[in-house]
Amino acid sequence: MTKKSKTYHLRNKEKRDSRIKETLNFILEKNYGSLLNNQKWFRIFEWIEQNNFEFELKTLLTSDIKKVNDIFELEHNSILIDYSGNFIEFLELEKLILNSTSELKTELKKLNIEFYEELNTIIIEGYRK
């Protein structure tokens, strides 16, 4: 790895660590209770990836909802959804929005994941507020 490459990776790691710390502080400040652990998030995204399912997600610290067509990379505690190289940690996820299908509902029930339906969509909340 070149010196420039090492510096780039170090800067990205520092940004990621800072974002994680900011998210954890936000969760503690708001007294949010986590509804899903990393293993459940991973299983949801694994199913989405295997079934080429489109979805939308919202993180705790942003107001925008991101529409996602492809999962670029899936790790045990994070997901990459674009070419930015910025992984989204599962702990950052406020909610996941998917089109409602019977297959998806069956899978979520099998995984024991709480969700609710709204206007032909399934919404999976990351935190109890």
C-alpha positions as CSV (number, residue, x, y, z in Angstrom):
1,M,0.0,0.0,0.0
2,T,1.4,3.4,-0.9
3,K,1.8,6.3,1.5
4,K,-1.0,8.2,-0.2
5,S,-3.3,5.1,0.0
6,K,-2.5,4.6,3.7
7,T,-3.4,8.2,4.4
8,Y,-6.7,7.9,2.5
9,H,-7.7,4.8,4.4
10,L,-6.7,6.3,7.7
11,R,-8.8,9.4,7.0
12,N,-11.8,7.3,6.0
13,K,-11.4,5.2,9.1
14,E,-11.3,8.3,11.3
15,K,-14.5,9.7,9.6
16,R,-16.2,6.4,10.1
17,D,-15.2,6.2,13.8
18,S,-16.3,9.8,14.3
19,R,-19.7,9.1,12.7
20,I,-20.1,6.0,14.9
21,K,-19.3,7.9,18.0
22,E,-21.7,10.7,17.1
23,T,-24.5,8.1,16.4
24,L,-23.9,6.4,19.7
25,N,-24.0,9.7,21.6
26,F,-27.3,10.6,19.7
27,I,-28.8,7.2,20.7
28,L,-27.8,7.7,24.4
29,E,-29.1,11.3,24.4
30,K,-32.5,10.3,23.0
31,N,-32.7,7.1,25.1
32,Y,-33.5,5.0,22.1
33,G,-33.7,1.3,22.5
34,S,-32.4,-0.9,19.7
35,L,-34.9,-3.3,18.1
36,L,-32.4,-5.2,15.9
37,N,-28.9,-6.5,16.4
38,N,-26.2,-6.7,13.7
39,Q,-27.1,-10.4,13.1
40,K,-30.7,-9.6,12.2
41,W,-29.8,-6.6,10.1
42,F,-27.3,-8.8,8.3
43,R,-29.9,-11.5,7.6
44,I,-32.3,-8.9,6.3
45,F,-29.7,-7.4,3.9
46,E,-28.5,-10.9,2.9
47,W,-32.1,-11.8,1.9
48,I,-32.5,-8.5,0.0
49,E,-29.2,-9.1,-1.8
50,Q,-30.1,-12.6,-2.8
51,N,-33.5,-11.5,-4.1
52,N,-32.3,-8.4,-5.9
53,F,-34.8,-6.3,-3.8
54,E,-34.8,-2.5,-4.0
55,F,-35.2,-0.6,-0.7
56,E,-35.0,2.7,0.9
57,L,-33.2,3.5,4.1
58,K,-32.9,6.4,6.6
59,T,-30.1,6.9,9.1
60,L,-30.5,8.5,12.5
61,L,-28.3,11.6,11.8
62,T,-29.7,12.5,8.4
63,S,-33.1,13.7,7.2
64,D,-33.0,12.3,3.7
65,I,-34.2,8.8,2.7
66,K,-31.8,7.0,0.3
67,K,-33.2,4.9,-2.5
68,V,-31.0,1.8,-3.0
69,N,-31.0,-0.4,-6.1
70,D,-27.9,-2.5,-5.3
71,I,-25.9,-3.6,-2.3
72,F,-22.2,-3.1,-3.3
73,E,-20.8,-4.9,-0.2
74,L,-22.3,-6.4,2.9
75,E,-20.3,-6.8,6.1
76,H,-21.3,-8.3,9.4
77,N,-22.1,-4.9,10.9
78,S,-22.3,-2.5,7.9
79,I,-23.4,-2.1,4.3
80,L,-22.0,-0.2,1.3
81,I,-24.7,1.0,-1.1
82,D,-22.8,3.3,-3.5
83,Y,-19.4,4.1,-5.0
84,S,-18.5,6.6,-2.2
85,G,-16.7,3.9,-0.1
86,N,-18.6,5.1,2.9
87,F,-20.1,2.1,4.7
88,I,-23.3,2.6,6.7
89,E,-23.1,0.9,10.1
90,F,-26.2,-1.0,11.1
91,L,-26.4,1.0,14.3
92,E,-26.9,4.1,12.2
93,L,-30.1,2.7,10.6
94,E,-33.3,4.4,11.7
95,K,-35.6,2.6,9.3
96,L,-35.7,0.4,6.2
97,I,-38.5,0.7,3.7
98,L,-39.3,-2.1,1.3
99,N,-42.1,-3.0,-1.1
100,S,-44.5,-5.4,0.6
101,T,-44.5,-8.9,-0.8
102,S,-45.8,-12.2,0.8
103,E,-42.3,-13.7,0.5
104,L,-40.7,-10.8,2.4
105,K,-43.3,-10.9,5.1
106,T,-42.8,-14.7,5.5
107,E,-39.0,-14.2,5.7
108,L,-39.3,-11.4,8.3
109,K,-41.7,-13.5,10.4
110,K,-39.3,-16.4,10.1
111,L,-36.4,-14.2,11.3
112,N,-38.6,-12.9,14.2
113,I,-38.3,-9.2,13.0
114,E,-40.9,-6.7,13.9
115,F,-42.3,-4.6,11.0
116,Y,-45.4,-2.7,10.0
117,E,-47.1,-2.1,6.7
118,E,-48.1,1.2,5.3
119,L,-49.3,1.9,1.7
120,N,-48.0,-1.3,0.2
121,T,-44.6,-1.0,1.9
122,I,-43.0,-2.7,4.8
123,I,-41.2,-0.6,7.3
124,I,-38.6,-2.0,9.7
125,E,-37.6,0.4,12.5
126,G,-34.1,0.2,14.0
127,Y,-35.0,1.8,17.3
128,R,-37.8,2.2,19.8
129,K,-38.2,5.8,20.6
